Amino acid sequence: MCGSPADNDPLWNDVQYCTHGTIPPPPQLPPDCLKTTPDYVVLHGKPENPHNYLLVPTCRITGIECPFLTTPGVENYWDDAWQNARSGGSVPVQYPNIGLGINSQGIRSLNQLHIHMAGVQASTQRRLQDLESMGRMAFQPSDWAKPGSQALITGRPGTGGDRTYRILRLPNLAQNLFRLLYDNVVQPAGLDMANETLIVVPKMSATGFAGSFYVLNSDTSLHDGTSTCDKLLVYT
């Protein structure tokens, strides 16, 4: 379920190049390794620009469905992504509002886990802050799946209008978000991790990061739900 180190996925080949210098097979070209650590590498997203990056684990993990992601001691890839994408990070996302996201198994085109580090529209940030002020989100993980924590959010133009998300507010990214999702949404509702999308939007103010995070989840079991983060993230 989590893949084999011998797999020929293009993104996994990129990781192998960044960590071991293994040249990917033609016609694939070697990537720009923007940052390489024992736990992850940072690469350009597509299209390449100053607000579109990927954080990719250095161990073989196909995607969100991999059970390894919910085990104790797994690397905190979400916090790693935030620390790199935030102002002052190694690859700061040049966009007023940052969004981090991962797609479901059926939506993604590459089968090595990758967290998108990109932007979100100002309207998305405003909508989340309005929902917070109305109490229309969960403030404890145990409430994440409750109907009162679900709300419609408008996606980027051309992405099909409003979609329903389960919304959780967290003070930090210290906890394993994959485990929180599994324990509080997926398992109680009898869902499948493979079908889930997960999005993190740092709360911002006029002076910068406001010290908390909105964690959004959705899937097609919800009315007007979605299994992709691409409706909210801005890549171009």
Secondary structure, 3 states (H helix, E strand, C coil): CCCCCCCCCHHHHHHHHHHHCCCCCCCCCCCCCCEECCCEEEEECCCCCCCCEEEEECCCCCCCCCHHHHCCCCCCHHHHHHHHHCCCCCCCCCCCCEEEEECCCCCCCCCCCCEEEEEECHHHHHHHHHHHHCCCCECCHHHCCCHHHEEEEECCCCCCCEEEEEEEEECCCCCCHHHHHHHHHHHHHCCCHHHCEEEEEEEEECCEEEEEEEEEEECCCCCCCCCCCCCCEECC
